[in-house]
Amino acid sequence: MITFNEALKTVKHATKKLEKEHIELSKCLNRVLAEDVVSTISIPPFNKSAMDGFACRQTDLAETLEILETIPAGTPPTKVIGKNQCSRIMTGAMVPEGADCVVMVEKSEIVDPNHVRFTDTKTKTNICIKGEDIQENDVVLKKGTRIKAQHISVLAEIGCAKPLVYQRVKVGVIATGSELVEPHETPGSTQIRNVNSWQLLAQLEKIGITANYYGIVADSKETTKEVIAKCIEENDMLLITGGVSVGEYDHIPQILKELEFNIWFHTLSVKPGKHTVFATRQGKYVFAMPGNPVSSFVQFELLGKALVFRLMGHDYKPAIVRLPISCDYKRKRTDRLEFIPVRLNANNQVIPVSYNGSAHINAFTQADGIMAIPREVDEYTEGEFVHVRQI
């Protein structure tokens, strides 16, 4: 049995990044940059007006100024600003030579069609200076960055239309268990509906991965082995739920050994999800989790995500907040690191959600995150700070 931190280090150590490819911006969301992105231009590329107004010299603000021209955005100025002169200018337009400020239109009075005076002789420059956001040759995004919407805007602005990224990981998902039926089916008296696969498919979709679903596999070692072999052939990574404990029908560890996988770990000092398997074979990866839905949900959040992103070149760091707990909390056993569902209230306090064990997924519908309770800690008092991983 290994600790969570040891398991996380193992996942990162045993995982190799996928190949690289250039892709269009429209397909970049949630992909990971495979190289630093260097800007070939300065942003803004010229001194531009921050607002509609009049471009002039600060020394002339108290005078009546001659209006030389109107400068729309996208059209270069044709006149140089001299003494007691100005040009009408639009937001985003290039500031003409000779001007060192822009007076907003709200602080102006038109004297006649060719002259203007200002109602306030104090003003900010209201000019966006060339390169004040990005300088030419700046590294604007680092290798390993997971691309979000705000990153796409920067890529577009500097003209990086086809960034180099790591390939998207191909993930297969299967559920094991003769007791399972699909959500649209009516379960028999000893059956239950398959929750885990649909939960995992949604968790993957949330991070930009559309997985291949291979359905439910009955508790037959031969059939399970055939399906796993097929999934491994067609994907980079396989997620399995069920069949990983020590029961008579828990065949997954033995099957993986027969398929010549190296099993890095099989049991974790973590609750929920003690029986979790990570195995590799020549660029193929298997992450197998318990059949209880809370266990599989939590273990994918803890380790599955790290594995997916590692393959795509990203060092995943979950959002973890440190906040006070709203009440006293006690637990009976302290031999494992435990994660429980919690809510966050309007006062930024942590409220434990009533929770009856790893088969009871309904508690997680009320949760904003999972609170980590370290080994050997048996209680928290109201107001004590705890760590919550947002989900």
C-alpha positions as a printed NumPy array, in Angstrom:
array([[  0.   ,   0.   ,   0.   ],
       [  1.377,   3.41 ,  -0.971],
       [  0.414,   6.966,  -0.06 ],
       [ -1.396,   9.391,  -2.34 ],
       [  1.735,  11.498,  -2.845],
       [  3.739,   8.401,  -3.769],
       [  1.027,   7.359,  -6.231],
       [  0.961,  10.814,  -7.832],
       [  4.745,  10.809,  -8.236],
       [  4.544,   7.325,  -9.753],
       [  1.917,   8.383, -12.298],
       [  4.046,  11.344, -13.37 ],
       [  7.269,   9.312, -13.476],
       [  5.815,   6.433, -15.5  ],
       [  4.043,   8.563, -18.111],
       [  5.534,   9.745, -21.401],
       [  4.138,  12.651, -23.402],
       [  2.326,  11.992, -26.661],
       [  3.453,  13.209, -30.093],
       [  3.09 ,  16.833, -31.226],
       [  0.969,  18.45 , -33.931],
       [  0.028,  21.878, -35.277],
       [ -3.699,  22.608, -35.   ],
       [ -6.035,  25.491, -35.794],
       [ -7.158,  27.922, -33.092],
       [-10.735,  26.656, -33.347],
       [ -9.55 ,  23.278, -32.027],
       [ -7.111,  24.499, -29.369],
       [ -9.302,  24.655, -26.263],
       [ -7.957,  22.369, -23.491],
       [ -4.966,  21.335, -25.599],
       [ -1.43 ,  21.737, -24.219],
       [  1.328,  23.79 , -25.813],
       [  4.332,  21.731, -26.899],
       [  6.678,  24.728, -27.148],
       [  7.046,  28.278, -25.861],
       [  5.059,  30.788, -27.912],
       [  7.151,  33.843, -28.834],
       [  5.511,  36.992, -30.16 ],
       [  6.82 ,  38.261, -33.492],
       [  5.202,  41.681, -32.957],
       [  4.668,  44.243, -30.216],
       [  1.159,  44.67 , -28.778],
       [ -0.167,  47.212, -29.35 ],
       [  1.821,  47.486, -32.6  ],
       [  1.646,  51.313, -32.527],
       [  0.692,  54.087, -30.119],
       [ -3.1  ,  54.047, -30.155],
       [ -5.883,  56.096, -28.634],
       [ -7.584,  54.624, -25.587],
       [-10.824,  56.534, -26.295],
       [-12.711,  58.789, -28.674],
       [-11.43 ,  62.355, -28.396],
       [ -8.83 ,  64.783, -29.693],
       [ -5.108,  64.045, -30.101],
       [ -3.028,  67.087, -29.192],
       [ -0.082,  68.437, -27.147],
       [ -0.458,  68.758, -23.378],
       [  1.106,  72.233, -23.504],
       [ -1.832,  73.46 , -25.628],
       [ -4.747,  72.253, -23.468],
       [ -5.76 ,  75.779, -22.405],
       [ -5.92 ,  77.07 , -25.993],
       [ -8.504,  76.917, -28.76 ],
       [ -7.158,  74.3  , -31.172],
       [ -7.446,  73.867, -34.913],
       [ -8.882,  70.481, -35.963],
       [ -6.662,  69.097, -38.73 ],
       [ -8.441,  65.828, -39.602],
       [-10.464,  62.904, -38.297],
       [ -8.567,  59.64 , -37.72 ],
       [-10.777,  56.508, -37.708],
       [ -9.507,  53.191, -36.315],
       [ -7.646,  51.341, -39.048],
       [ -6.698,  54.473, -40.999],
       [ -3.247,  56.049, -40.52 ],
       [ -3.019,  59.775, -39.695],
       [ -1.826,  62.097, -42.472],
       [ -1.096,  65.236, -40.449],
       [  1.586,  66.051, -37.857],
       [  0.273,  67.838, -34.76 ],
       [  1.856,  71.25 , -34.253],
       [  1.301,  74.157, -31.854],
       [ -2.404,  74.805, -31.102],
       [ -3.457,  71.946, -33.379],
       [ -5.282,  68.65 , -32.844],
       [ -6.933,  65.806, -34.742],
       [-10.224,  64.175, -33.932],
       [ -9.413,  60.515, -33.133],
       [-11.385,  57.323, -32.535],
       [-10.714,  54.557, -30.019],
       [ -7.975,  52.249, -31.294],
       [ -6.73 ,  54.641, -33.967],
       [ -3.031,  55.423, -34.412],
       [ -1.961,  58.554, -32.504],
       [ -0.503,  61.136, -34.924],
       [  3.075,  62.346, -34.72 ],
       [  3.461,  65.366, -32.439],
       [  0.574,  64.461, -30.106],
       [  1.334,  63.368, -26.54 ],
       [ -2.203,  63.02 , -25.167],
       [ -5.822,  62.404, -26.113],
       [ -8.551,  64.514, -24.5  ],
       [-11.815,  62.603, -24.238],
       [-14.662,  63.988, -26.318],
       [-16.771,  64.524, -23.179],
       [-14.331,  67.252, -22.076],
       [-14.512,  69.235, -25.317],
       [-16.611,  72.054, -26.799],
       [-16.783,  72.568, -30.554],
       [-16.224,  76.276, -31.306],
       [-16.848,  75.902, -35.042],
       [-16.384,  73.056, -37.569],
       [-12.612,  73.553, -37.535],
       [-11.868,  74.487, -33.924],
       [-12.315,  72.999, -30.438],
       [-11.539,  73.973, -26.866],
       [-11.428,  71.834, -23.73 ],
       [-13.432,  72.18 , -20.525],
       [-10.666,  70.633, -18.414],
       [ -6.972,  71.379, -18.79 ],
       [ -5.931,  68.326, -16.777],
       [ -5.994,  64.945, -18.473],
       [ -4.311,  61.574, -18.514],
       [ -2.403,  60.786, -21.678],
       [ -5.083,  58.241, -22.703],
       [ -2.613,  56.64 , -25.089],
       [ -1.811,  52.927, -25.234],
       [  1.94 ,  52.869, -25.873],
       [  3.418,  50.515, -28.473],
       [  4.501,  47.272, -26.792],
       [  3.084,  48.105, -23.36 ],
       [  1.196,  44.78 , -23.288],
       [  3.579,  42.543, -25.245],
       [  7.049,  43.295, -26.583],
       [  8.351,  41.738, -29.778],
       [ 10.227,  38.493, -28.917],
       [  8.452,  38.155, -25.559],
       [  7.554,  34.594, -24.513],
       [  3.802,  35.068, -24.118],
       [  2.844,  31.467, -23.283],
       [  5.037,  28.733, -21.825],
       [  5.402,  25.169, -23.019],
       [  3.023,  22.965, -21.02 ],
       [  0.291,  25.609, -20.773],
       [ -3.214,  24.161, -20.932],
       [ -4.973,  26.406, -23.443],
       [ -8.033,  28.259, -22.151],
       [-10.177,  30.93 , -23.815],
       [ -7.933,  33.762, -22.594],
       [ -4.892,  32.026, -24.076],
       [ -6.609,  31.71 , -27.448],
       [ -7.156,  35.48 , -27.504],
       [ -3.409,  36.045, -27.052],
       [ -2.547,  33.481, -29.726],
       [ -4.936,  35.201, -32.124],
       [ -3.569,  38.65 , -31.306],
       [  0.027,  37.746, -32.12 ],
       [ -0.938,  35.797, -35.239],
       [ -0.139,  32.304, -33.967],
       [ -2.883,  30.644, -36.023],
       [ -1.626,  27.044, -35.706],
       [  0.205,  26.516, -32.412],
       [  2.216,  23.368, -31.767],
       [  0.433,  21.203, -29.187],
       [  0.605,  17.673, -27.839],
       [ -1.837,  15.23 , -29.381],
       [ -5.112,  14.68 , -27.583],
       [ -5.059,  11.464, -25.583],
       [ -7.344,   8.67 , -26.807],
       [ -9.202,   7.243, -23.826],
       [-11.315,   4.101, -23.632],
       [-13.855,   3.507, -20.853],
       [-15.344,   0.199, -19.695],
       [-17.352,  -0.922, -16.673],
       [-17.106,  -4.45 , -15.298],
       [-19.784,  -6.348, -13.431],
       [-22.578,  -8.797, -14.29 ],
       [-24.862,  -6.849, -11.968],
       [-24.808,  -3.757, -14.182],
       [-27.305,  -2.539, -16.772],
       [-27.285,   0.717, -18.723],
       [-29.326,   3.755, -17.592],
       [-32.051,   3.211, -20.222],
       [-32.571,  -0.403, -19.103],
       [-34.727,  -1.681, -16.244],
       [-32.583,  -3.495, -13.661],
       [-33.575,  -6.898, -12.399],
       [-34.011,  -7.686,  -8.727],
       [-30.253,  -8.118,  -8.2  ],
       [-29.008,  -5.541, -10.685],
       [-28.094,  -1.852, -10.598],
       [-27.609,   0.767, -13.294],
       [-24.144,   1.599, -14.581],
       [-23.209,   4.934, -13.009],
       [-19.438,   4.943, -13.255],
       [-18.981,   4.965, -17.017],
       [-21.312,   7.901, -17.577],
       [-19.758,   9.751, -14.677],
       [-16.26 ,   9.22 , -16.107],
       [-17.336,  10.183, -19.617],
       [-18.667,  13.454, -18.192],
       [-15.509,  14.085, -16.153],
       [-13.438,  13.549, -19.293],
       [-15.689,  15.762, -21.407],
       [-15.274,  18.527, -18.842],
       [-11.533,  18.618, -19.548],
       [-11.906,  18.387, -23.314],
       [-11.66 ,  14.622, -23.877],
       [-14.349,  12.748, -25.811],
       [-13.702,   9.151, -24.813],
       [-14.531,   5.873, -26.549],
       [-17.088,   3.908, -24.546],
       [-16.973,   0.117, -24.78 ],
       [-19.937,  -0.693, -22.56 ],
       [-20.397,  -3.135, -19.707],
       [-18.305,  -6.298, -19.463],
       [-19.726,  -9.242, -17.501],
       [-17.725, -10.957, -14.769],
       [-15.984, -13.366, -17.124],
       [-12.205, -13.331, -17.08 ],
       [-11.91 , -14.436, -20.713],
       [-14.392, -11.861, -22.011],
       [-12.912,  -9.091, -19.893],
       [ -9.419,  -9.904, -21.152],
       [-10.6  ,  -9.756, -24.783],
       [-12.29 ,  -6.382, -24.303],
       [ -9.296,  -4.906, -22.459],
       [ -6.94 ,  -6.094, -25.206],
       [ -9.165,  -4.483, -27.853],
       [ -9.398,  -1.211, -25.899],
       [ -5.655,  -1.054, -25.406],
       [ -5.09 ,  -1.602, -29.124],
       [ -7.421,   1.281, -30.038],
       [ -6.513,   3.836, -27.342],
       [ -3.597,   5.371, -25.493],
       [ -5.248,   4.937, -22.119],
       [ -7.983,   2.793, -20.614],
       [-10.204,   3.637, -17.645],
       [-11.816,   0.646, -15.934],
       [-14.261,   0.571, -13.042],
       [-14.816,  -2.53 , -10.935],
       [-12.912,  -5.794, -10.694],
       [ -9.916,  -4.407,  -8.805],
       [-10.476,  -5.616,  -5.242],
       [ -9.633,  -9.059,  -3.844],
       [-12.881, -10.914,  -4.518],
       [-13.397, -14.047,  -6.603],
       [-14.543, -12.019,  -9.627],
       [-11.963,  -9.238,  -9.352],
       [ -9.909, -10.251, -12.377],
       [ -8.382,  -6.957, -13.513],
       [ -4.926,  -7.158, -11.843],
       [ -4.364, -10.729, -13.057],
       [ -5.558,  -9.895, -16.579],
       [ -3.166,  -6.961, -16.78 ],
       [ -0.287,  -9.19 , -15.711],
       [ -1.227, -11.732, -18.395],
       [ -1.275,  -8.898, -20.949],
       [  2.305,  -8.086, -19.846],
       [  1.506,  -4.805, -18.124],
       [  3.695,  -3.519, -15.331],
       [  1.485,  -2.815, -12.32 ],
       [  2.915,   0.187, -10.479],
       [  0.428,   0.097,  -7.625],
       [ -2.73 ,  -1.763,  -6.62 ],
       [ -3.637,  -0.392,  -3.192],
       [ -3.589,   3.174,  -1.882],
       [ -3.623,   4.552,   1.623],
       [ -6.575,   6.701,   0.548],
       [-10.294,   6.682,   1.299],
       [-12.319,   6.274,  -0.876],
       [-10.523,   4.245,  -3.512],
       [ -8.176,   1.943,  -1.623],
       [ -8.094,  -0.613,  -4.445],
       [ -6.922,   1.456,  -7.411],
       [ -4.628,   0.093, -10.122],
       [ -2.146,   1.903, -12.352],
       [ -0.392,  -0.154, -15.028],
       [  1.683,   0.549, -18.131],
       [  3.007,  -1.284, -21.178],
       [  5.027,   0.316, -23.978],
       [  3.184,   3.613, -24.213],
       [ -0.185,   2.212, -23.106],
       [ -1.774,   3.087, -19.771],
       [ -4.486,   1.529, -17.617],
       [ -6.108,   3.226, -14.647],
       [ -8.58 ,   0.925, -12.905],
       [-10.799,   2.127, -10.076],
       [-13.259,   0.556,  -7.633],
       [-16.848,  -0.072,  -8.697],
       [-18.357,   2.225,  -6.097],
       [-19.216,   5.499,  -7.861],
       [-17.802,   7.821,  -5.201],
       [-14.503,   5.929,  -5.247],
       [-14.182,   6.146,  -9.018],
       [-15.225,   9.814,  -9.044],
       [-12.667,  10.771,  -6.397],
       [ -9.82 ,   8.678,  -7.806],
       [-10.283,  10.158, -11.266],
       [-10.17 ,  13.645,  -9.737],
       [ -7.076,  12.769,  -7.68 ],
       [ -4.999,  10.698, -10.11 ],
       [ -6.89 ,  10.112, -13.354],
       [ -6.818,  13.773, -14.354],
       [ -3.115,  13.993, -13.573],
       [ -2.505,  10.994, -15.859],
       [ -4.59 ,  12.407, -18.734],
       [ -2.893,  15.792, -18.611],
       [  0.572,  14.315, -18.147],
       [  0.167,  12.393, -21.394],
       [ -0.755,  15.672, -23.092],
       [  2.262,  17.506, -21.647],
       [  0.615,  19.419, -18.796],
       [  1.527,  19.268, -15.104],
       [ -1.996,  19.406, -13.684],
       [ -2.407,  21.39 , -10.47 ],
       [ -5.928,  21.276,  -9.013],
       [ -7.594,  24.316,  -7.495],
       [ -7.184,  23.889,  -3.727],
       [ -8.411,  26.478,  -1.237],
       [ -7.677,  26.82 ,   2.476],
       [-10.788,  27.861,   4.404],
       [-12.226,  27.545,   7.93 ],
       [-14.61 ,  24.709,   8.713],
       [-18.066,  25.821,   9.872],
       [-18.534,  23.198,  12.603],
       [-16.79 ,  20.57 ,  14.688],
       [-15.994,  17.419,  12.721],
       [-14.893,  13.973,  13.916],
       [-14.081,  10.665,  12.265],
       [-13.48 ,   7.208,  13.711],
       [-10.507,   5.853,  11.743],
       [ -7.351,   7.807,  10.997],
       [ -5.225,   5.221,   9.164],
       [ -5.758,   6.711,   5.679],
       [ -5.871,  10.067,   3.947],
       [ -9.594,  10.667,   3.468],
       [-11.59 ,  12.881,   1.127],
       [-15.156,  13.867,   1.99 ],
       [-17.7  ,  15.988,   0.078],
       [-18.173,  19.556,   1.328],
       [-20.07 ,  22.71 ,   0.451],
       [-18.805,  26.299,   0.661],
       [-21.191,  28.813,   2.201],
       [-21.541,  32.556,   1.565],
       [-19.098,  33.268,   4.408],
       [-16.37 ,  31.172,   2.746],
       [-16.72 ,  28.427,   5.327],
       [-16.527,  24.696,   4.682],
       [-19.628,  22.626,   5.474],
       [-19.246,  18.812,   5.454],
       [-22.021,  17.12 ,   3.462],
       [-23.894,  14.257,   5.108],
       [-22.281,  11.206,   3.572],
       [-22.879,   7.483,   4.042],
       [-20.015,   5.907,   2.153],
       [-18.506,   5.32 ,  -1.264],
       [-21.665,   3.855,  -2.817],
       [-23.706,   6.995,  -2.117],
       [-23.055,   9.362,  -5.012],
       [-26.061,  11.558,  -4.185],
       [-24.041,  13.395,  -1.516],
       [-21.73 ,  14.661,  -4.248],
       [-24.587,  16.394,  -6.066],
       [-24.551,  18.896,  -3.188],
       [-20.763,  19.281,  -3.047],
       [-18.55 ,  22.137,  -4.22 ],
       [-15.386,  20.229,  -3.42 ],
       [-13.695,  17.443,  -1.485],
       [-11.976,  18.12 ,   1.822],
       [ -8.704,  16.343,   2.563],
       [ -8.302,  14.847,   6.043],
       [ -4.679,  13.737,   6.576],
       [ -3.71 ,  10.485,   8.277],
       [ -3.693,  10.587,  12.076],
       [ -6.127,  13.537,  12.137],
       [ -9.376,  12.524,  13.815],
       [-11.144,  15.833,  14.338],
       [-11.409,  19.51 ,  13.455],
       [-12.873,  22.222,  15.624],
       [-15.091,  25.009,  14.29 ],
       [-12.984,  27.725,  12.664],
       [ -9.978,  25.483,  12.059],
       [ -8.571,  25.773,   8.541],
       [ -8.892,  22.836,   6.136],
       [ -7.903,  22.205,   2.505],
       [-10.61 ,  21.768,  -0.127],
       [-10.077,  20.624,  -3.703],
       [-12.712,  22.212,  -5.922],
       [-14.646,  19.876,  -8.232]])
